[in-house]
């Protein structure tokens, strides 16, 4: 069973990418599965189809098949998750050096995810499940499921754009049913986080048999060639006609059963793709300087800065 895991930093366009991929024949986008127990099921958040998780036929069938229902596994996995996949546990997830108790808890956590992926693929009738969890710690853990054919896609967005998105207070989580706000990070804190998560994502890509990196800016400005290249690189090339829903500057997206994610989760039909580069005018110049300095080596390496970078005065992408 194949799982395409999107790894990267939040607010980089992963919900859009996940849903675009999930529309391919034989593919199914599940949303951010690392939130399915601890947030989506526990808070009965809205599924991408618009209904609360507890009323969605798809997820109820998945829970029944995988666990005989959601209630017990939700409580157990919500307890285990912070004990198993925190960012600070990445070294032990990489090395495998851990106490017997930690090993046992990790085993239970992974067994549940193995069952979860299988049930999703089975109920959806899909060959490839897209998981947009993005968490590097979660992916370091999932690599330990021997039966999982994991393909890795690192979605990256200019750190200054990500910093600007995380700097907006007061946004409400679209899937929340009680008006819960989305989190914020200061640009300085975000820059450190972005840099660390990108370094870990690069490690994960280097270790995976099939992996690719995609720039959010390329996805929205030149979607079809960008998707074709990425699918080729993860060993799942697009069949002729399978990207018919992807236009030059738009994509046709049906409702899906993806969970968690951004505001674009509930937008269906004809979706115009527009580059969100509001950071160029709205990120304060002091913040912009700090984020640029902290993330500079990676900005150069991904073509966001330096000799091959986009022309910042015109905003055109001249990379590649
Ligand atoms: Zn649903």
Boltz pocket constraint, residues with backbone or C-beta under 6 A from the ligand:
constraints:
  - pocket:
      binder: B
      contacts: [[A, 47], [A, 48], [A, 49], [A, 50], [A, 51], [A, 56], [A, 57], [A, 58], [A, 59], [A, 256], [A, 257], [A, 258]]
      max_distance: 6.0
